Amino acid sequence: MFEGLFQPMHLLLIGGLALLIFGPKKLPELGKGLGEGIRGFKSALNRDAKAPDAAKEIESHRSA
């Protein structure tokens, strides 16, 4: 279904359209914002994944 989705020509076309729409000055800012958003999302996922372990650890210290 998605076999040819990210072929080099498609990526060039998407990049060219983004450059035309946002311009060369705004494009790096958008990339930086996207990267920070992804980084924040990953850290939130990792923090939530570790949260149950931390809660169990705190509970074991209280009962001891």
Backbone as CSV, one residue per row, in Angstrom:
resi,resn,N_x,N_y,N_z,CA_x,CA_y,CA_z,C_x,C_y,C_z
1,MET,0.820,-1.190,0.000,0.000,0.000,0.000,0.873,1.268,0.000
2,PHE,1.887,1.334,0.883,2.749,2.498,0.975,4.141,2.220,0.420
3,GLU,4.233,1.376,-0.577,5.518,0.957,-1.109,6.326,2.116,-1.677
4,GLY,5.715,2.960,-2.465,6.440,4.028,-3.122,6.193,5.388,-2.494
5,LEU,5.880,5.430,-1.211,5.478,6.679,-0.572,6.624,7.675,-0.470
6,PHE,7.802,7.238,-0.059,8.907,8.161,0.156,10.038,7.939,-0.848
7,GLN,9.715,7.998,-2.080,10.723,7.929,-3.115,11.436,9.273,-3.192
8,PRO,12.676,9.299,-3.672,13.436,10.554,-3.707,12.718,11.694,-4.440
9,MET,12.039,11.382,-5.519,11.338,12.444,-6.261,10.204,13.024,-5.428
10,HIS,9.513,12.198,-4.674,8.436,12.685,-3.808,8.988,13.601,-2.724
11,LEU,10.118,13.215,-2.136,10.716,14.029,-1.081,11.186,15.374,-1.637
12,LEU,11.737,15.388,-2.846,12.140,16.646,-3.472,10.934,17.543,-3.748
13,LEU,9.866,16.952,-4.184,8.642,17.708,-4.457,8.080,18.304,-3.166
14,ILE,8.041,17.528,-2.099,7.550,18.020,-0.811,8.450,19.135,-0.289
15,GLY,9.765,18.947,-0.398,10.708,19.980,0.034,10.562,21.259,-0.771
16,GLY,10.396,21.123,-2.069,10.211,22.298,-2.935,8.933,23.051,-2.623
17,LEU,7.855,22.318,-2.391,6.591,22.967,-2.027,6.703,23.678,-0.681
18,ALA,7.359,23.044,0.274,7.542,23.674,1.590,8.372,24.945,1.450
19,LEU,9.381,24.915,0.621,10.221,26.094,0.401,9.417,27.221,-0.241
20,LEU,8.564,26.876,-1.191,7.731,27.900,-1.833,6.692,28.477,-0.873
21,ILE,6.106,27.630,-0.060,5.046,28.082,0.842,5.607,28.904,2.000
22,PHE,6.646,28.403,2.662,7.135,29.044,3.882,8.315,29.975,3.655
23,GLY,9.038,29.811,2.571,10.184,30.670,2.291,11.441,30.164,2.967
24,PRO,12.592,30.625,2.482,13.871,30.110,2.995,14.194,30.563,4.421
25,LYS,13.622,31.679,4.875,13.920,32.152,6.230,13.091,31.429,7.279
26,LYS,11.876,31.055,6.948,10.971,30.430,7.919,11.180,28.922,8.023
27,LEU,11.694,28.306,6.978,11.828,26.850,6.946,12.742,26.298,8.044
28,PRO,13.917,26.878,8.318,14.741,26.359,9.423,14.062,26.489,10.791
29,GLU,13.289,27.561,10.991,12.562,27.736,12.243,11.509,26.645,12.414
30,LEU,10.838,26.312,11.321,9.833,25.254,11.384,10.476,23.903,11.684
31,GLY,11.625,23.653,11.075,12.343,22.399,11.342,12.791,22.312,12.785
32,LYS,13.284,23.419,13.321,13.724,23.444,14.712,12.543,23.201,15.652
33,GLY,11.429,23.860,15.378,10.230,23.670,16.198,9.712,22.248,16.134
34,LEU,9.753,21.659,14.964,9.314,20.275,14.802,10.219,19.325,15.577
35,GLY,11.536,19.563,15.490,12.494,18.734,16.221,12.305,18.835,17.724
36,GLU,12.094,20.058,18.223,11.862,20.242,19.660,10.572,19.566,20.091
37,GLY,9.555,19.641,19.252,8.285,18.988,19.573,8.421,17.478,19.653
38,ILE,9.139,16.900,18.712,9.360,15.451,18.709,10.183,15.042,19.922
39,ARG,11.219,15.831,20.241,12.066,15.554,21.404,11.252,15.610,22.698
40,GLY,10.390,16.610,22.818,9.535,16.732,23.994,8.550,15.578,24.103
41,PHE,8.009,15.163,22.970,7.072,14.036,22.963,7.753,12.758,23.416
42,LYS,8.966,12.518,22.915,9.708,11.316,23.309,10.044,11.333,24.796
43,SER,10.457,12.494,25.309,10.802,12.563,26.732,9.565,12.373,27.596
44,ALA,8.416,12.875,27.144,7.177,12.669,27.891,6.788,11.193,27.887
45,LEU,6.976,10.519,26.759,6.671,9.089,26.705,7.585,8.302,27.639
46,ASN,8.878,8.643,27.627,9.823,7.949,28.503,9.515,8.229,29.967
47,ARG,9.161,9.476,30.285,8.836,9.836,31.661,7.591,9.079,32.127
48,ASP,6.576,8.981,31.264,5.355,8.263,31.627,5.604,6.769,31.749
49,ALA,6.510,6.244,30.934,6.827,4.821,31.009,7.559,4.496,32.304
50,LYS,8.370,5.437,32.788,9.120,5.219,34.022,8.303,5.561,35.264
51,ALA,7.228,6.307,35.116,6.434,6.768,36.255,5.863,5.615,37.087
52,PRO,5.309,4.554,36.501,4.793,3.469,37.339,5.891,2.801,38.172
53,ASP,7.091,2.677,37.613,8.198,2.088,38.360,8.572,2.975,39.540
54,ALA,8.592,4.278,39.327,8.931,5.206,40.407,7.862,5.177,41.484
55,ALA,6.595,5.057,41.086,5.508,5.006,42.068,5.609,3.740,42.901
56,LYS,5.948,2.626,42.294,6.116,1.377,43.038,7.285,1.485,44.009
57,GLU,8.362,2.139,43.570,9.537,2.290,44.405,9.227,3.167,45.618
58,ILE,8.484,4.233,45.424,8.104,5.111,46.526,7.195,4.352,47.487
59,GLU,6.271,3.598,46.963,5.346,2.832,47.802,6.087,1.781,48.610
60,SER,7.096,1.153,48.050,7.846,0.130,48.782,8.662,0.765,49.902
61,HIS,9.129,1.990,49.710,9.875,2.678,50.765,8.944,3.116,51.892
62,ARG,7.712,3.461,51.587,6.758,3.884,52.618,6.352,2.715,53.500
63,SER,6.152,1.561,52.892,5.679,0.413,53.677,6.795,-0.247,54.467
64,ALA,8.027,0.042,54.141,9.152,-0.599,54.842,9.494,0.066,56.150
